[in-house]
C-alpha cells in the first residue's frame, strides 16, 4: 500500500503538478495574436522570416539545438531582426518517455548550443508541450520562463489548402499565443511543414490584426 502511494506521489510531483501549473493559458499584453514557431530551424524558416519582415511582426522561435547548430545563419538572422529565440530541446523527444537525467542532459545540450550561437534564451517550451519536474527545474535554474500556448494549428497534419490559414483566423485574438511548425518531427506529415509559410501568408493577408509593410513589399 505504501509503495503504491509512494509511486502515485512521485508521478503527481514529476508529471501532474508541472503540467497543471504551466499549461495555463496566460493572455499576453499584446494588441495582436502572438505567432510562435516550433521544431526549426529548417529550409522553410528563411521564408517564414521573410514573411514576418514583410509585416513587421516579432515572432517567437522555439528551436532545437541540433538544428540550430546546422543553420547558424538563421539563428543569427532571428536575433538581428528582433525575434525571440527560445529553447525547445536539443533533439525532439517526449519528456515523459525518457529518464530524468537524459532529459536534463538534452536540455543542457540544447541550451549550450544556443549560447554558442550568441543566444541566451529567456523562454522555454517543452517538446509536445509536456512539462516535467526536471524540465521546470532546468528552466528555472537557467532564468527561462515557461511559454505555453492557446491554440495549435495542427499544421503537422495533411490538410487541404487554406485550412491552416482559417484555423489561424478563428484562433486569433489580442494576446493569444498561436503555434505553427517550421520543422517536421515524430509522426508529423513530412511535407506538411513545407506548406506552412503559404498558409501563414494567406492568413496575414486576410487578418485585420496585421498590415503589410508597403515599403518593403514594393506595393
C-alpha positions, 0 to 999 in steps of 0.5 A: 500500500505504501509503495503504491502511494509512494509511486502515485506521489512521485508521478503527481510531483514529476508529471501532474503538478508541472503540467497543471501549473504551466499549461495555463493559458496566460493572455499576453499584453499584446494588441495582436495574436502572438505567432510562435514557431516550433521544431526549426530551424529548417529550409522553410524558416528563411521564408517564414522570416521573410514573411514576418519582415514583410509585416513587421511582426516579432515572432517567437522561435522555439528551436532545437539545438541540433538544428540550430547548430546546422543553420547558424545563419538563421539563428543569427538572422532571428536575433538581428531582426528582433525575434525571440529565440527560445529553447525547445530541446536539443533533439525532439523527444517526449519528456515523459518517455525518457529518464530524468537525467537524459532529459536534463542532459538534452536540455543542457545540450540544447541550451549550450548550443544556443549560447554558442550561437550568441543566444541566451534564451529567456523562454522555454517550451517543452517538446509536445508541450509536456512539462516535467519536474526536471524540465521546470527545474532546468528552466528555472535554474537557467532564468527561462520562463515557461511559454505555453500556448492557446491554440495549435494549428495542427499544421503537422497534419495533411490538410487541404489548402487554406485550412491552416490559414482559417484555423489561424483566423478563428484562433486569433485574438489580442494576446493569444499565443498561436503555434505553427511548425517550421520543422517536421518531427515524430509522426508529423506529415513530412511535407506538411511543414513545407506548406506552412509559410503559404498558409501563414501568408494567406492568413496575414493577408486576410487578418485585420490584426496585421498590415503589410509593410508597403515599403518593403513589399514594393506595393 
